[in-house]
Amino acid sequence: MKTTIQPLGENVLIQAQTQEEQTESGIFLPETATKEKPQQGTVVAVGTDDEIAVKPGQTVIYSRYAGTEVTVDGTDYLIVKNDDILAIVQ
């Protein structure tokens, strides 16, 4: 998961996980058809702040409307503040 983006300070770069939903009849709905934004993703890179508690490769849960969305080389990322990360998924 190498990227050319290096977050600064207390920022964390996350690749959001897509959330496909399946109807009762077995039809998969793409992420764009669902109402909610995903709240879980994989940490790609972390800033330089010593207070950051997550590491690249970890799966985290973050605040619903946190961060700034960016697209680099066709991949969507989210840059969030360290404080917007709520939990690490074990």
N, C-alpha and C positions, 0 to 999 in steps of 0.2 A: 504494500500500500504506500508506495513512495510518491510524494507529491512535490511540486515546486513551491508550495505555500508554506511559509514558516510564521506561525502566529507570534505576536509580540506580547510582552508583559503577562497579564493574567488571562489571556485568551487561549482557547482550545479549539482545534480544528476537528470537526466531527463529520463522518459520512453517515447520513441518516439511513436507517434501514427502511426498505420499502415495505408497506403493509398491504398485502393483497387480501381481500376479503372474499369469501366464497358464500354464495347464496345457498338456500336449502336445496335447490335443484342442481347444484354443482357448478354453477357459472361463477368464474372468477371475475371480480370487479377490480379494475386497476386502481392505483393509489389516487389518481385524479378524480375518481368517482366517489371517494369517501369524503365525509365532512371534516374529519379531524386531521390535523397534521401529525406526522409521526413524532414520538417523544423518545425514541430509543435509537442509538446509533453507535458506531465504532469510532474510538479516538484515533485520529490519523497522526496528529502532531500537537505538541503543547508549547506554550510560550515559555519565557525565560524566568518567570516569577517562581520563587522557592515555595510559595504557598500552594501550588497546584498539586492536588492529591491523586490525579489520574495519570496513566501512562499510555503511550500508543499501543493499540491492539486491544484495549479493554472496551467492553460494551457498557455504555452508560445510559441513564435516563436523565433527560434534561427538561427544563420548563417548557411548556407548550408553545409559547410565542417568543421564545428567547432567540437571540442571535441574528446574524446577518447571513443570508443565503448568497453563495457565490458558485459559479460554474467555471471549472478549469479543465481544459482538454476533454470536454464533454461529460465530465463527472460533477455531480452536484455535491457541495459541501455546505456546512454550517459553521460559522465562527461564533462561539459563545463565550461569555465570561465564565471564569471558574465558579463563581457563585451561582450560576444558573444550572450547574450540574447537581442533580438531586441525589443520585445513587449510582453505585457500580453494580452491574449484574454479574453475579458469581456463576 
